[in-house]
């Protein structure tokens, strides 16, 4: 595509040579040198100054205030620059296309209900009374167990397991080797015997949800483990039995929710954070990475540390720790 063609597609102004060919996006953080046929995203002066090699950029996705730094540029409003980055990435994204068919190497139960234009690839297993919505894409080695439901336009990547009676809504994207509906971690010791608590509930996942690779969402002991609409998980996230995760939640990699946790709408959780059982993470809270939350949060509050405290309080504690050796030394003298 040329500079002008991209500008026309995005309906934005540009400066420079309209016939300049652009092959792909480039990344200033990558160790390779800047290439003349790539377009680079530079939306702030801070980012521009951070990378000396930005002075070699021939084509930039940038703002009106920074356009003089580049001979050729696509110009976007500063507040919407990230949105236009997404739009350009969509132009360069190469999506695989598949014909809507069921592979003869797949195992599909006669009682399963398969919608229109569904693709089911080699060695997928669709069990009795499963329901798969229109335009769904089922990759190899996916297992959809008895009476499970997959919504319209949902994609299950290779190795996904959707447990019996569990549901995924519309337009979902579940990455490889994620397991939805494994048994919750429930046991009871009595008189020298360890009893397994039957996990007879299910998992219900809303619309427009994306779960990263190798995530696990356990079924409820009795009723339903829930994940709301538009929620996004990174890789290796674990959700224990009976949890309820709200709408528009972000959870980064390695995070663990113990059983019966409630995560309200618009919460953000950093990587390798952990939430103790029965804790409520209230609306708009931010749990920073490597944080252990053991009590209910307050709304729209940032938490950090183990055990978690409001981030400003915890930063003051950390700052004070530097003086602790001197205080101990002085106390011994006295």
C-alpha positions as protocol buffer text, in pm:
chain_id: "A"
residue {
  index: 1
  type: UNK
  ca { x: 0 y: 0 z: 0 }
}
residue {
  index: 2
  type: UNK
  ca { x: 110 y: 357 z: -60 }
}
residue {
  index: 3
  type: UNK
  ca { x: 109 y: 638 z: 191 }
}
residue {
  index: 4
  type: UNK
  ca { x: -196 y: 793 z: 24 }
}
residue {
  index: 5
  type: UNK
  ca { x: -384 y: 463 z: 5 }
}
residue {
  index: 6
  type: UNK
  ca { x: -348 y: 411 z: 379 }
}
residue {
  index: 7
  type: UNK
  ca { x: -444 y: 771 z: 452 }
}
residue {
  index: 8
  type: UNK
  ca { x: -754 y: 733 z: 235 }
}
residue {
  index: 9
  type: UNK
  ca { x: -854 y: 406 z: 405 }
}
residue {
  index: 10
  type: UNK
  ca { x: -823 y: 566 z: 749 }
}
residue {
  index: 11
  type: UNK
  ca { x: -962 y: 904 z: 634 }
}
residue {
  index: 12
  type: UNK
  ca { x: -673 y: 1100 z: 785 }
}
residue {
  index: 13
  type: UNK
  ca { x: -432 y: 1365 z: 645 }
}
residue {
  index: 14
  type: UNK
  ca { x: -71 y: 1292 z: 555 }
}
residue {
  index: 15
  type: UNK
  ca { x: 248 y: 1471 z: 456 }
}
residue {
  index: 16
  type: UNK
  ca { x: 515 y: 1362 z: 210 }
}
residue {
  index: 17
  type: UNK
  ca { x: 528 y: 1145 z: -102 }
}
residue {
  index: 18
  type: UNK
  ca { x: 179 y: 1005 z: -173 }
}
residue {
  index: 19
  type: UNK
  ca { x: 322 y: 720 z: -384 }
}
residue {
  index: 20
  type: UNK
  ca { x: 565 y: 598 z: -120 }
}
residue {
  index: 21
  type: UNK
  ca { x: 527 y: 222 z: -76 }
}
residue {
  index: 22
  type: UNK
  ca { x: 480 y: 93 z: 279 }
}
residue {
  index: 23
  type: UNK
  ca { x: 548 y: -277 z: 333 }
}
residue {
  index: 24
  type: UNK
  ca { x: 472 y: -322 z: 703 }
}
residue {
  index: 25
  type: UNK
  ca { x: 483 y: -175 z: 1053 }
}
residue {
  index: 26
  type: UNK
  ca { x: 814 y: -132 z: 1234 }
}
residue {
  index: 27
  type: UNK
  ca { x: 891 y: -117 z: 1606 }
}
residue {
  index: 28
  type: UNK
  ca { x: 1145 y: 123 z: 1754 }
}
residue {
  index: 29
  type: UNK
  ca { x: 1191 y: -107 z: 2052 }
}
residue {
  index: 30
  type: UNK
  ca { x: 1312 y: -388 z: 1827 }
}
residue {
  index: 31
  type: UNK
  ca { x: 1694 y: -417 z: 1809 }
}
residue {
  index: 32
  type: UNK
  ca { x: 1699 y: -398 z: 1428 }
}
residue {
  index: 33
  type: UNK
  ca { x: 1773 y: -69 z: 1257 }
}
residue {
  index: 34
  type: UNK
  ca { x: 1502 y: 153 z: 1116 }
}
residue {
  index: 35
  type: UNK
  ca { x: 1399 y: 51 z: 764 }
}
residue {
  index: 36
  type: UNK
  ca { x: 1282 y: 300 z: 499 }
}
residue {
  index: 37
  type: UNK
  ca { x: 975 y: 103 z: 383 }
}
residue {
  index: 38
  type: UNK
  ca { x: 826 y: 56 z: 730 }
}
residue {
  index: 39
  type: UNK
  ca { x: 593 y: 287 z: 918 }
}
residue {
  index: 40
  type: UNK
  ca { x: 675 y: 361 z: 1283 }
}
residue {
  index: 41
  type: UNK
  ca { x: 440 y: 474 z: 1558 }
}
residue {
  index: 42
  type: UNK
  ca { x: 563 y: 784 z: 1742 }
}
residue {
  index: 43
  type: UNK
  ca { x: 281 y: 958 z: 1926 }
}
residue {
  index: 44
  type: UNK
  ca { x: 463 y: 1153 z: 2199 }
}
residue {
  index: 45
  type: UNK
  ca { x: 776 y: 1365 z: 2228 }
}
residue {
  index: 46
  type: UNK
  ca { x: 890 y: 1146 z: 2518 }
}
residue {
  index: 47
  type: UNK
  ca { x: 881 y: 837 z: 2296 }
}
residue {
  index: 48
  type: UNK
  ca { x: 1057 y: 1025 z: 2017 }
}
residue {
  index: 49
  type: UNK
  ca { x: 1341 y: 1126 z: 2249 }
}
residue {
  index: 50
  type: UNK
  ca { x: 1370 y: 781 z: 2407 }
}
residue {
  index: 51
  type: UNK
  ca { x: 1500 y: 620 z: 2087 }
}
residue {
  index: 52
  type: UNK
  ca { x: 1786 y: 800 z: 1907 }
}
residue {
  index: 53
  type: UNK
  ca { x: 1724 y: 593 z: 1595 }
}
residue {
  index: 54
  type: UNK
  ca { x: 1384 y: 763 z: 1559 }
}
residue {
  index: 55
  type: UNK
  ca { x: 1574 y: 1038 z: 1375 }
}
residue {
  index: 56
  type: UNK
  ca { x: 1617 y: 792 z: 1087 }
}
residue {
  index: 57
  type: UNK
  ca { x: 1245 y: 727 z: 1043 }
}
residue {
  index: 58
  type: UNK
  ca { x: 1122 y: 787 z: 688 }
}
residue {
  index: 59
  type: UNK
  ca { x: 753 y: 718 z: 755 }
}
residue {
  index: 60
  type: UNK
  ca { x: 574 y: 780 z: 1084 }
}
residue {
  index: 61
  type: UNK
  ca { x: 230 y: 746 z: 1231 }
}
residue {
  index: 62
  type: UNK
  ca { x: 234 y: 1056 z: 1444 }
}
residue {
  index: 63
  type: UNK
  ca { x: 57 y: 1373 z: 1554 }
}
residue {
  index: 64
  type: UNK
  ca { x: 40 y: 1720 z: 1405 }
}
residue {
  index: 65
  type: UNK
  ca { x: 277 y: 1856 z: 1673 }
}
residue {
  index: 66
  type: UNK
  ca { x: 550 y: 1605 z: 1580 }
}
residue {
  index: 67
  type: UNK
  ca { x: 515 y: 1595 z: 1201 }
}
residue {
  index: 68
  type: UNK
  ca { x: 820 y: 1815 z: 1134 }
}
residue {
  index: 69
  type: UNK
  ca { x: 1045 y: 1537 z: 1266 }
}
residue {
  index: 70
  type: UNK
  ca { x: 960 y: 1311 z: 972 }
}
residue {
  index: 71
  type: UNK
  ca { x: 971 y: 1351 z: 591 }
}
residue {
  index: 72
  type: UNK
  ca { x: 659 y: 1136 z: 549 }
}
residue {
  index: 73
  type: UNK
  ca { x: 381 y: 1092 z: 801 }
}
residue {
  index: 74
  type: UNK
  ca { x: 24 y: 987 z: 863 }
}
residue {
  index: 75
  type: UNK
  ca { x: -127 y: 1244 z: 1098 }
}
residue {
  index: 76
  type: UNK
  ca { x: -373 y: 1152 z: 1371 }
}
residue {
  index: 77
  type: UNK
  ca { x: -527 y: 1329 z: 1672 }
}
residue {
  index: 78
  type: UNK
  ca { x: -310 y: 1282 z: 1980 }
}
residue {
  index: 79
  type: UNK
  ca { x: -592 y: 1144 z: 2195 }
}
residue {
  index: 80
  type: UNK
  ca { x: -684 y: 891 z: 1926 }
}
residue {
  index: 81
  type: UNK
  ca { x: -333 y: 789 z: 1821 }
}
residue {
  index: 82
  type: UNK
  ca { x: -355 y: 441 z: 1979 }
}
residue {
  index: 83
  type: UNK
  ca { x: -685 y: 380 z: 1804 }
}
residue {
  index: 84
  type: UNK
  ca { x: -528 y: 461 z: 1467 }
}
residue {
  index: 85
  type: UNK
  ca { x: -233 y: 236 z: 1547 }
}
residue {
  index: 86
  type: UNK
  ca { x: -483 y: -46 z: 1592 }
}
residue {
  index: 87
  type: UNK
  ca { x: -649 y: 41 z: 1261 }
}
residue {
  index: 88
  type: UNK
  ca { x: -318 y: 33 z: 1074 }
}
residue {
  index: 89
  type: UNK
  ca { x: -222 y: -296 z: 1235 }
}
residue {
  index: 90
  type: UNK
  ca { x: -555 y: -434 z: 1114 }
}
residue {
  index: 91
  type: UNK
  ca { x: -462 y: -330 z: 759 }
}
residue {
  index: 92
  type: UNK
  ca { x: -137 y: -528 z: 779 }
}
residue {
  index: 93
  type: UNK
  ca { x: -280 y: -823 z: 971 }
}
residue {
  index: 94
  type: UNK
  ca { x: -276 y: -1142 z: 768 }
}
residue {
  index: 95
  type: UNK
  ca { x: -571 y: -1354 z: 874 }
}
residue {
  index: 96
  type: UNK
  ca { x: -590 y: -1717 z: 774 }
}
residue {
  index: 97
  type: UNK
  ca { x: -898 y: -1813 z: 580 }
}
residue {
  index: 98
  type: UNK
  ca { x: -1069 y: -2149 z: 614 }
}
residue {
  index: 99
  type: UNK
  ca { x: -1347 y: -2307 z: 415 }
}
residue {
  index: 100
  type: UNK
  ca { x: -1653 y: -2382 z: 623 }
}
residue {
  index: 101
  type: UNK
  ca { x: -1640 y: -2757 z: 655 }
}
residue {
  index: 102
  type: UNK
  ca { x: -1623 y: -3039 z: 905 }
}
residue {
  index: 103
  type: UNK
  ca { x: -1311 y: -3249 z: 868 }
}
residue {
  index: 104
  type: UNK
  ca { x: -1373 y: -3622 z: 819 }
}
residue {
  index: 105
  type: UNK
  ca { x: -1099 y: -3669 z: 1081 }
}
residue {
  index: 106
  type: UNK
  ca { x: -1306 y: -3487 z: 1344 }
}
residue {
  index: 107
  type: UNK
  ca { x: -1536 y: -3678 z: 1578 }
}
residue {
  index: 108
  type: UNK
  ca { x: -1879 y: -3515 z: 1587 }
}
residue {
  index: 109
  type: UNK
  ca { x: -2162 y: -3679 z: 1780 }
}
residue {
  index: 110
  type: UNK
  ca { x: -2485 y: -3728 z: 1587 }
}
residue {
  index: 111
  type: UNK
  ca { x: -2678 y: -3542 z: 1858 }
}
residue {
  index: 112
  type: UNK
  ca { x: -2455 y: -3232 z: 1842 }
}
residue {
  index: 113
  type: UNK
  ca { x: -2614 y: -2921 z: 1690 }
}
residue {
  index: 114
  type: UNK
  ca { x: -2383 y: -2750 z: 1443 }
}
residue {
  index: 115
  type: UNK
  ca { x: -2470 y: -2403 z: 1310 }
}
residue {
  index: 116
  type: UNK
  ca { x: -2417 y: -2254 z: 966 }
}
residue {
  index: 117
  type: UNK
  ca { x: -2070 y: -2197 z: 815 }
}
residue {
  index: 118
  type: UNK
  ca { x: -1892 y: -2376 z: 1098 }
}
residue {
  index: 119
  type: UNK
  ca { x: -1534 y: -2502 z: 1052 }
}
residue {
  index: 120
  type: UNK
  ca { x: -1425 y: -2804 z: 1255 }
}
residue {
  index: 121
  type: UNK
  ca { x: -1068 y: -2916 z: 1192 }
}
residue {
  index: 122
  type: UNK
  ca { x: -886 y: -3249 z: 1220 }
}
residue {
  index: 123
  type: UNK
  ca { x: -913 y: -3449 z: 1543 }
}
residue {
  index: 124
  type: UNK
  ca { x: -1153 y: -3212 z: 1714 }
}
residue {
  index: 125
  type: UNK
  ca { x: -1406 y: -3395 z: 1934 }
}
residue {
  index: 126
  type: UNK
  ca { x: -1765 y: -3271 z: 1964 }
}
residue {
  index: 127
  type: UNK
  ca { x: -1960 y: -3477 z: 2217 }
}
residue {
  index: 128
  type: UNK
  ca { x: -2331 y: -3553 z: 2259 }
}
residue {
  index: 129
  type: UNK
  ca { x: -2576 y: -3262 z: 2264 }
}
residue {
  index: 130
  type: UNK
  ca { x: -2304 y: -2998 z: 2223 }
}
residue {
  index: 131
  type: UNK
  ca { x: -2417 y: -2681 z: 2046 }
}
residue {
  index: 132
  type: UNK
  ca { x: -2189 y: -2482 z: 1815 }
}
residue {
  index: 133
  type: UNK
  ca { x: -2314 y: -2148 z: 1682 }
}
residue {
  index: 134
  type: UNK
  ca { x: -2290 y: -2005 z: 1332 }
}
residue {
  index: 135
  type: UNK
  ca { x: -1949 y: -1918 z: 1187 }
}
residue {
  index: 136
  type: UNK
  ca { x: -1760 y: -2078 z: 1476 }
}
residue {
  index: 137
  type: UNK
  ca { x: -1404 y: -2192 z: 1408 }
}
residue {
  index: 138
  type: UNK
  ca { x: -1285 y: -2504 z: 1591 }
}
residue {
  index: 139
  type: UNK
  ca { x: -913 y: -2582 z: 1559 }
}
residue {
  index: 140
  type: UNK
  ca { x: -751 y: -2928 z: 1575 }
}
residue {
  index: 141
  type: UNK
  ca { x: -763 y: -3129 z: 1900 }
}
residue {
  index: 142
  type: UNK
  ca { x: -1032 y: -2913 z: 2057 }
}
residue {
  index: 143
  type: UNK
  ca { x: -1266 y: -3107 z: 2285 }
}
residue {
  index: 144
  type: UNK
  ca { x: -1619 y: -2979 z: 2337 }
}
residue {
  index: 145
  type: UNK
  ca { x: -1780 y: -3202 z: 2596 }
}
residue {
  index: 146
  type: UNK
  ca { x: -2139 y: -3312 z: 2642 }
}
residue {
  index: 147
  type: UNK
  ca { x: -2404 y: -3036 z: 2634 }
}
residue {
  index: 148
  type: UNK
  ca { x: -2145 y: -2758 z: 2613 }
}
residue {
  index: 149
  type: UNK
  ca { x: -2230 y: -2447 z: 2407 }
}
residue {
  index: 150
  type: UNK
  ca { x: -2016 y: -2231 z: 2178 }
}
residue {
  index: 151
  type: UNK
  ca { x: -2161 y: -1900 z: 2056 }
}
residue {
  index: 152
  type: UNK
  ca { x: -2170 y: -1752 z: 1708 }
}
residue {
  index: 153
  type: UNK
  ca { x: -1838 y: -1636 z: 1556 }
}
residue {
  index: 154
  type: UNK
  ca { x: -1633 y: -1780 z: 1840 }
}
residue {
  index: 155
  type: UNK
  ca { x: -1285 y: -1924 z: 1779 }
}
residue {
  index: 156
  type: UNK
  ca { x: -1137 y: -2208 z: 1983 }
}
residue {
  index: 157
  type: UNK
  ca { x: -765 y: -2256 z: 1913 }
}
residue {
  index: 158
  type: UNK
  ca { x: -588 y: -2593 z: 1916 }
}
residue {
  index: 159
  type: UNK
  ca { x: -615 y: -2800 z: 2233 }
}
residue {
  index: 160
  type: UNK
  ca { x: -893 y: -2603 z: 2403 }
}
residue {
  index: 161
  type: UNK
  ca { x: -1121 y: -2807 z: 2629 }
}
residue {
  index: 162
  type: UNK
  ca { x: -1474 y: -2687 z: 2701 }
}
residue {
  index: 163
  type: UNK
  ca { x: -1619 y: -2898 z: 2981 }
}
residue {
  index: 164
  type: UNK
  ca { x: -1965 y: -3047 z: 2996 }
}
residue {
  index: 165
  type: UNK
  ca { x: -2256 y: -2802 z: 3034 }
}
residue {
  index: 166
  type: UNK
  ca { x: -2018 y: -2504 z: 3007 }
}
residue {
  index: 167
  type: UNK
  ca { x: -2091 y: -2209 z: 2778 }
}
residue {
  index: 168
  type: UNK
  ca { x: -1895 y: -1953 z: 2577 }
}
residue {
  index: 169
  type: UNK
  ca { x: -2076 y: -1653 z: 2429 }
}
residue {
  index: 170
  type: UNK
  ca { x: -2050 y: -1487 z: 2091 }
}
residue {
  index: 171
  type: UNK
  ca { x: -1732 y: -1358 z: 1924 }
}
residue {
  index: 172
  type: UNK
  ca { x: -1506 y: -1522 z: 2180 }
}
residue {
  index: 173
  type: UNK
  ca { x: -1141 y: -1607 z: 2120 }
}
residue {
  index: 174
  type: UNK
  ca { x: -996 y: -1885 z: 2335 }
}
residue {
  index: 175
  type: UNK
  ca { x: -626 y: -1951 z: 2282 }
}
residue {
  index: 176
  type: UNK
  ca { x: -452 y: -2287 z: 2275 }
}
residue {
  index: 177
  type: UNK
  ca { x: -461 y: -2535 z: 2564 }
}
residue {
  index: 178
  type: UNK
  ca { x: -701 y: -2336 z: 2778 }
}
residue {
  index: 179
  type: UNK
  ca { x: -933 y: -2553 z: 2987 }
}
residue {
  index: 180
  type: UNK
  ca { x: -1279 y: -2428 z: 3078 }
}
residue {
  index: 181
  type: UNK
  ca { x: -1478 y: -2635 z: 3323 }
}
residue {
  index: 182
  type: UNK
  ca { x: -1221 y: -2847 z: 3504 }
}
residue {
  index: 183
  type: UNK
  ca { x: -1323 y: -2955 z: 3854 }
}
residue {
  index: 184
  type: UNK
  ca { x: -1283 y: -2696 z: 4127 }
}
residue {
  index: 185
  type: UNK
  ca { x: -1029 y: -2768 z: 4400 }
}
residue {
  index: 186
  type: UNK
  ca { x: -1263 y: -2910 z: 4662 }
}
residue {
  index: 187
  type: UNK
  ca { x: -1168 y: -3177 z: 4918 }
}
residue {
  index: 188
  type: UNK
  ca { x: -1263 y: -3264 z: 5275 }
}
residue {
  index: 189
  type: UNK
  ca { x: -1060 y: -3472 z: 5522 }
}
residue {
  index: 190
  type: UNK
  ca { x: -1249 y: -3677 z: 5778 }
}
residue {
  index: 191
  type: UNK
  ca { x: -1144 y: -3978 z: 5986 }
}
residue {
  index: 192
  type: UNK
  ca { x: -832 y: -4036 z: 5782 }
}
residue {
  index: 193
  type: UNK
  ca { x: -1013 y: -4027 z: 5448 }
}
residue {
  index: 194
  type: UNK
  ca { x: -979 y: -3748 z: 5193 }
}
residue {
  index: 195
  type: UNK
  ca { x: -1315 y: -3696 z: 5022 }
}
residue {
  index: 196
  type: UNK
  ca { x: -1348 y: -3521 z: 4688 }
}
residue {
  index: 197
  type: UNK
  ca { x: -1631 y: -3266 z: 4686 }
}
residue {
  index: 198
  type: UNK
  ca { x: -1834 y: -3322 z: 4366 }
}
residue {
  index: 199
  type: UNK
  ca { x: -1819 y: -3018 z: 4140 }
}
residue {
  index: 200
  type: UNK
  ca { x: -2164 y: -3021 z: 3980 }
}
residue {
  index: 201
  type: UNK
  ca { x: -2182 y: -2660 z: 3858 }
}
residue {
  index: 202
  type: UNK
  ca { x: -2061 y: -2513 z: 3529 }
}
residue {
  index: 203
  type: UNK
  ca { x: -1884 y: -2214 z: 3371 }
}
residue {
  index: 204
  type: UNK
  ca { x: -2060 y: -1942 z: 3171 }
}
residue {
  index: 205
  type: UNK
  ca { x: -1849 y: -1698 z: 2970 }
}
residue {
  index: 206
  type: UNK
  ca { x: -2003 y: -1385 z: 2816 }
}
residue {
  index: 207
  type: UNK
  ca { x: -1967 y: -1223 z: 2474 }
}
residue {
  index: 208
  type: UNK
  ca { x: -1650 y: -1074 z: 2322 }
}
residue {
  index: 209
  type: UNK
  ca { x: -1422 y: -1247 z: 2574 }
}
residue {
  index: 210
  type: UNK
  ca { x: -1061 y: -1340 z: 2498 }
}
residue {
  index: 211
  type: UNK
  ca { x: -873 y: -1590 z: 2712 }
}
residue {
  index: 212
  type: UNK
  ca { x: -499 y: -1636 z: 2655 }
}
residue {
  index: 213
  type: UNK
  ca { x: -310 y: -1963 z: 2617 }
}
residue {
  index: 214
  type: UNK
  ca { x: -303 y: -2216 z: 2902 }
}
residue {
  index: 215
  type: UNK
  ca { x: -569 y: -2047 z: 3115 }
}
residue {
  index: 216
  type: UNK
  ca { x: -790 y: -2250 z: 3348 }
}
residue {
  index: 217
  type: UNK
  ca { x: -1141 y: -2165 z: 3459 }
}
residue {
  index: 218
  type: UNK
  ca { x: -1284 y: -2414 z: 3710 }
}
residue {
  index: 219
  type: UNK
  ca { x: -1649 y: -2507 z: 3721 }
}
residue {
  index: 220
  type: UNK
  ca { x: -1854 y: -2409 z: 4024 }
}
residue {
  index: 221
  type: UNK
  ca { x: -1917 y: -2654 z: 4303 }
}
residue {
  index: 222
  type: UNK
  ca { x: -2293 y: -2608 z: 4280 }
}
residue {
  index: 223
  type: UNK
  ca { x: -2399 y: -2325 z: 4049 }
}
residue {
  index: 224
  type: UNK
  ca { x: -2191 y: -2119 z: 3800 }
}
residue {
  index: 225
  type: UNK
  ca { x: -1844 y: -1972 z: 3764 }
}
residue {
  index: 226
  type: UNK
  ca { x: -1899 y: -1658 z: 3554 }
}
residue {
  index: 227
  type: UNK
  ca { x: -1689 y: -1433 z: 3330 }
}
residue {
  index: 228
  type: UNK
  ca { x: -1855 y: -1117 z: 3197 }
}
residue {
  index: 229
  type: UNK
  ca { x: -1865 y: -951 z: 2856 }
}
residue {
  index: 230
  type: UNK
  ca { x: -1557 y: -791 z: 2698 }
}
residue {
  index: 231
  type: UNK
  ca { x: -1321 y: -931 z: 2960 }
}
residue {
  index: 232
  type: UNK
  ca { x: -966 y: -1020 z: 2853 }
}
residue {
  index: 233
  type: UNK
  ca { x: -719 y: -1264 z: 3010 }
}
residue {
  index: 234
  type: UNK
  ca { x: -348 y: -1290 z: 2935 }
}
residue {
  index: 235
  type: UNK
  ca { x: -180 y: -1635 z: 2931 }
}
residue {
  index: 236
  type: UNK
  ca { x: -167 y: -1862 z: 3240 }
}
residue {
  index: 237
  type: UNK
  ca { x: -454 y: -1705 z: 3433 }
}
residue {
  index: 238
  type: UNK
  ca { x: -637 y: -1930 z: 3681 }
}
residue {
  index: 239
  type: UNK
  ca { x: -994 y: -1871 z: 3799 }
}
residue {
  index: 240
  type: UNK
  ca { x: -1108 y: -2091 z: 4086 }
}
residue {
  index: 241
  type: UNK
  ca { x: -1451 y: -2244 z: 4138 }
}
residue {
  index: 242
  type: UNK
  ca { x: -1750 y: -2019 z: 4208 }
}
residue {
  index: 243
  type: UNK
  ca { x: -1570 y: -1700 z: 4098 }
}
residue {
  index: 244
  type: UNK
  ca { x: -1762 y: -1419 z: 3932 }
}
residue {
  index: 245
  type: UNK
  ca { x: -1559 y: -1193 z: 3705 }
}
residue {
  index: 246
  type: UNK
  ca { x: -1736 y: -885 z: 3570 }
}
residue {
  index: 247
  type: UNK
  ca { x: -1745 y: -694 z: 3242 }
}
residue {
  index: 248
  type: UNK
  ca { x: -1449 y: -510 z: 3085 }
}
residue {
  index: 249
  type: UNK
  ca { x: -1194 y: -669 z: 3319 }
}
residue {
  index: 250
  type: UNK
  ca { x: -824 y: -703 z: 3228 }
}
residue {
  index: 251
  type: UNK
  ca { x: -620 y: -979 z: 3397 }
}
residue {
  index: 252
  type: UNK
  ca { x: -248 y: -1012 z: 3314 }
}
residue {
  index: 253
  type: UNK
  ca { x: -48 y: -1333 z: 3297 }
}
residue {
  index: 254
  type: UNK
  ca { x: 15 y: -1564 z: 3591 }
}
residue {
  index: 255
  type: UNK
  ca { x: -268 y: -1423 z: 3801 }
}
residue {
  index: 256
  type: UNK
  ca { x: -462 y: -1654 z: 4033 }
}
residue {
  index: 257
  type: UNK
  ca { x: -813 y: -1611 z: 4171 }
}
residue {
  index: 258
  type: UNK
  ca { x: -892 y: -1848 z: 4459 }
}
residue {
  index: 259
  type: UNK
  ca { x: -1240 y: -1989 z: 4500 }
}
residue {
  index: 260
  type: UNK
  ca { x: -1547 y: -1765 z: 4531 }
}
residue {
  index: 261
  type: UNK
  ca { x: -1367 y: -1443 z: 4441 }
}
residue {
  index: 262
  type: UNK
  ca { x: -1581 y: -1161 z: 4298 }
}
residue {
  index: 263
  type: UNK
  ca { x: -1415 y: -924 z: 4052 }
}
residue {
  index: 264
  type: UNK
  ca { x: -1644 y: -635 z: 3966 }
}
residue {
  index: 265
  type: UNK
  ca { x: -1655 y: -441 z: 3637 }
}
residue {
  index: 266
  type: UNK
  ca { x: -1358 y: -247 z: 3497 }
}
residue {
  index: 267
  type: UNK
  ca { x: -1097 y: -399 z: 3729 }
}
residue {
  index: 268
  type: UNK
  ca { x: -735 y: -427 z: 3610 }
}
residue {
  index: 269
  type: UNK
  ca { x: -505 y: -691 z: 3758 }
}
residue {
  index: 270
  type: UNK
  ca { x: -129 y: -697 z: 3699 }
}
residue {
  index: 271
  type: UNK
  ca { x: 79 y: -1006 z: 3631 }
}
residue {
  index: 272
  type: UNK
  ca { x: 127 y: -1271 z: 3901 }
}
residue {
  index: 273
  type: UNK
  ca { x: -119 y: -1107 z: 4136 }
}
residue {
  index: 274
  type: UNK
  ca { x: -322 y: -1331 z: 4365 }
}
residue {
  index: 275
  type: UNK
  ca { x: -664 y: -1289 z: 4525 }
}
residue {
  index: 276
  type: UNK
  ca { x: -757 y: -1486 z: 4836 }
}
residue {
  index: 277
  type: UNK
  ca { x: -1082 y: -1681 z: 4854 }
}
residue {
  index: 278
  type: UNK
  ca { x: -1411 y: -1496 z: 4909 }
}
residue {
  index: 279
  type: UNK
  ca { x: -1247 y: -1155 z: 4849 }
}
residue {
  index: 280
  type: UNK
  ca { x: -1435 y: -891 z: 4647 }
}
residue {
  index: 281
  type: UNK
  ca { x: -1231 y: -672 z: 4411 }
}
residue {
  index: 282
  type: UNK
  ca { x: -1455 y: -372 z: 4372 }
}
residue {
  index: 283
  type: UNK
  ca { x: -1540 y: -177 z: 4059 }
}
residue {
  index: 284
  type: UNK
  ca { x: -1254 y: 10 z: 3894 }
}
residue {
  index: 285
  type: UNK
  ca { x: -984 y: -117 z: 4131 }
}
residue {
  index: 286
  type: UNK
  ca { x: -629 y: -176 z: 4006 }
}
residue {
  index: 287
  type: UNK
  ca { x: -426 y: -459 z: 4156 }
}
residue {
  index: 288
  type: UNK
  ca { x: -61 y: -412 z: 4061 }
}
residue {
  index: 289
  type: UNK
  ca { x: 163 y: -703 z: 3965 }
}
residue {
  index: 290
  type: UNK
  ca { x: 300 y: -935 z: 4236 }
}
residue {
  index: 291
  type: UNK
  ca { x: 29 y: -821 z: 4477 }
}
residue {
  index: 292
  type: UNK
  ca { x: -158 y: -1045 z: 4718 }
}
residue {
  index: 293
  type: UNK
  ca { x: -504 y: -913 z: 4802 }
}
residue {
  index: 294
  type: UNK
  ca { x: -646 y: -1075 z: 5117 }
}
residue {
  index: 295
  type: UNK
  ca { x: -932 y: -836 z: 5198 }
}
residue {
  index: 296
  type: UNK
  ca { x: -1202 y: -662 z: 4995 }
}
residue {
  index: 297
  type: UNK
  ca { x: -1077 y: -362 z: 4800 }
}
residue {
  index: 298
  type: UNK
  ca { x: -1231 y: -19 z: 4775 }
}
residue {
  index: 299
  type: UNK
  ca { x: -1367 y: 110 z: 4445 }
}
residue {
  index: 300
  type: UNK
  ca { x: -1125 y: 282 z: 4205 }
}
residue {
  index: 301
  type: UNK
  ca { x: -827 y: 227 z: 4434 }
}
residue {
  index: 302
  type: UNK
  ca { x: -479 y: 102 z: 4339 }
}
residue {
  index: 303
  type: UNK
  ca { x: -333 y: -179 z: 4551 }
}
residue {
  index: 304
  type: UNK
  ca { x: 20 y: -309 z: 4585 }
}
residue {
  index: 305
  type: UNK
  ca { x: 222 y: -545 z: 4806 }
}
residue {
  index: 306
  type: UNK
  ca { x: 179 y: -862 z: 5013 }
}
residue {
  index: 307
  type: UNK
  ca { x: -53 y: -831 z: 5192 }
}
residue {
  index: 308
  type: UNK
  ca { x: -193 y: -559 z: 4967 }
}
residue {
  index: 309
  type: UNK
  ca { x: -239 y: -203 z: 5086 }
}
residue {
  index: 310
  type: UNK
  ca { x: -336 y: 107 z: 4889 }
}
residue {
  index: 311
  type: UNK
  ca { x: -37 y: 176 z: 4665 }
}
residue {
  index: 312
  type: UNK
  ca { x: 51 y: 520 z: 4806 }
}
residue {
  index: 313
  type: UNK
  ca { x: 59 y: 380 z: 5160 }
}
residue {
  index: 314
  type: UNK
  ca { x: 273 y: 84 z: 5049 }
}
residue {
  index: 315
  type: UNK
  ca { x: 521 y: 310 z: 4868 }
}
residue {
  index: 316
  type: UNK
  ca { x: 564 y: 512 z: 5190 }
}
residue {
  index: 317
  type: UNK
  ca { x: 628 y: 190 z: 5381 }
}
residue {
  index: 318
  type: UNK
  ca { x: 890 y: 82 z: 5128 }
}
residue {
  index: 319
  type: UNK
  ca { x: 1058 y: 421 z: 5147 }
}
residue {
  index: 320
  type: UNK
  ca { x: 1073 y: 394 z: 5526 }
}
residue {
  index: 321
  type: UNK
  ca { x: 1229 y: 46 z: 5512 }
}
residue {
  index: 322
  type: UNK
  ca { x: 1553 y: 200 z: 5390 }
}
residue {
  index: 323
  type: UNK
  ca { x: 1592 y: 368 z: 5730 }
}
residue {
  index: 324
  type: UNK
  ca { x: 1519 y: 52 z: 5928 }
}
residue {
  index: 325
  type: UNK
  ca { x: 1883 y: -71 z: 5972 }
}
residue {
  index: 326
  type: UNK
  ca { x: 1986 y: 269 z: 6110 }
}
residue {
  index: 327
  type: UNK
  ca { x: 1688 y: 277 z: 6347 }
}
residue {
  index: 328
  type: UNK
  ca { x: 1769 y: -72 z: 6475 }
}
residue {
  index: 329
  type: UNK
  ca { x: 2134 y: 25 z: 6522 }
}
residue {
  index: 330
  type: UNK
  ca { x: 2040 y: 338 z: 6715 }
}
residue {
  index: 331
  type: UNK
  ca { x: 1789 y: 152 z: 6931 }
}
residue {
  index: 332
  type: UNK
  ca { x: 2059 y: -97 z: 7034 }
}
residue {
  index: 333
  type: UNK
  ca { x: 2289 y: 188 z: 7136 }
}
residue {
  index: 334
  type: UNK
  ca { x: 2022 y: 338 z: 7354 }
}
